[in-house]
Amino acid sequence: MATATRAVAVRRRRPAFVRARRRSAKMTVPLAVVAGFAPLGIRAVNGYHANGWIGAADGVTSGLSGYSVFSKKFEMDALAQGLVPIVAGFLVHWGASRLGINRALGRARVPFLRL
């Protein structure tokens, strides 16, 4: 005669849920992007010294669009001093983030600085 076996419930212990720790967001300055704005700022300051606020506004608008209001022409060299370095700075920042350089700088606790 077969003996009847009783089913015994085995209680399994689950580990407690551990929440991921999040560090507070700190302000960082992307150096490549800021460096891209430097030629545009220099162009605006030179325009201000030459023609006042109108010259500064013309320096910024011609640097970003390539069109000068004073000469009424499209100037490629103005675009090369304004928009091209800004776009290059954004691309360097994007590439550094993709390669993990910015993460390495953050882990090394370099304050305020990212590429």
C-alpha positions as CSV (number, residue, x, y, z in Angstrom):
1,M,0.0,0.0,0.0
2,A,1.3,3.4,-1.0
3,T,1.7,5.9,1.7
4,A,0.2,9.3,1.1
5,T,2.6,12.2,1.1
6,R,1.6,15.5,2.2
7,A,2.4,18.6,0.2
8,V,4.5,20.9,2.2
9,A,4.6,24.5,1.2
10,V,8.1,25.9,1.1
11,R,8.4,29.5,1.8
12,R,11.0,31.2,-0.3
13,R,12.6,34.4,0.9
14,R,12.8,37.2,-1.7
15,P,15.5,39.7,-1.2
16,A,14.3,43.2,-0.2
17,F,13.8,45.6,-3.1
18,V,16.8,47.9,-3.2
19,R,16.2,51.3,-4.8
20,A,18.9,52.6,-7.1
21,R,20.7,55.6,-5.6
22,R,20.6,58.8,-7.6
23,R,23.0,61.6,-7.1
24,S,21.8,65.1,-7.3
25,A,22.2,66.8,-10.7
26,K,25.1,69.1,-10.6
27,M,25.7,72.0,-13.0
28,T,28.4,71.3,-15.6
29,V,29.7,73.5,-18.3
30,P,30.3,71.8,-21.7
31,L,33.7,73.3,-22.6
32,A,33.6,72.6,-26.3
33,V,30.2,74.4,-26.8
34,V,31.4,77.4,-24.7
35,A,34.6,77.6,-26.7
36,G,32.5,77.6,-29.9
37,F,30.7,80.8,-28.8
38,A,34.0,82.6,-28.2
39,P,34.7,83.7,-31.8
40,L,31.1,85.0,-32.0
41,G,31.6,87.0,-28.8
42,I,34.9,88.5,-30.1
43,R,33.1,89.4,-33.3
44,A,30.4,91.2,-31.3
45,V,32.9,93.1,-29.2
46,N,34.8,94.2,-32.2
47,G,31.6,95.4,-33.9
48,Y,30.7,97.3,-30.7
49,H,34.0,99.1,-30.7
50,A,33.6,100.0,-34.3
51,N,29.9,101.0,-34.6
52,G,28.3,100.7,-31.1
53,W,25.3,98.5,-30.4
54,I,24.4,98.4,-34.1
55,G,27.8,97.1,-34.9
56,A,27.6,94.5,-32.2
57,A,24.1,93.4,-33.4
58,D,25.5,93.2,-37.0
59,G,28.4,91.1,-35.8
60,V,26.2,88.6,-34.1
61,T,23.6,88.3,-36.9
62,S,26.2,88.1,-39.6
63,G,28.2,85.5,-37.5
64,L,25.1,83.3,-37.1
65,S,23.5,83.8,-40.6
66,G,26.3,85.0,-42.8
67,Y,24.4,88.0,-44.0
68,S,25.7,91.4,-43.2
69,V,23.2,94.3,-42.9
70,F,25.9,96.9,-43.5
71,S,27.3,95.5,-46.7
72,K,24.1,93.7,-47.7
73,K,26.0,90.7,-48.8
74,F,26.4,87.1,-47.8
75,E,29.9,86.7,-46.2
76,M,31.2,83.1,-45.8
77,D,34.0,84.2,-43.6
78,A,31.5,85.8,-41.1
79,L,29.7,82.4,-41.0
80,A,33.0,80.7,-40.4
81,Q,33.6,82.9,-37.4
82,G,30.2,82.4,-35.9
83,L,28.0,79.4,-36.7
84,V,30.7,76.9,-37.8
85,P,32.6,76.9,-34.4
86,I,29.4,76.5,-32.5
87,V,28.3,73.5,-34.5
88,A,31.8,72.1,-34.3
89,G,31.6,72.5,-30.5
90,F,28.3,70.7,-30.3
91,L,29.7,67.9,-32.4
92,V,32.7,67.5,-30.2
93,H,30.5,67.5,-27.1
94,W,28.2,64.9,-28.7
95,G,31.2,62.7,-29.7
96,A,32.8,63.0,-26.2
97,S,29.5,61.9,-24.6
98,R,29.3,58.9,-27.0
99,L,32.9,57.8,-26.3
100,G,32.3,58.1,-22.5
101,I,34.8,60.9,-21.9
102,N,32.3,63.0,-20.1
103,R,31.3,60.1,-17.9
104,A,34.9,59.5,-17.0
105,L,35.3,63.1,-16.1
106,G,32.3,62.8,-13.9
107,R,33.6,59.7,-12.1
108,A,36.9,61.4,-11.6
109,R,35.0,64.1,-9.8
110,V,36.3,66.9,-12.0
111,P,34.1,69.8,-11.0
112,F,32.0,71.8,-13.5
113,L,33.9,70.6,-16.6
114,R,32.7,68.4,-19.4
115,L,33.8,68.3,-23.0
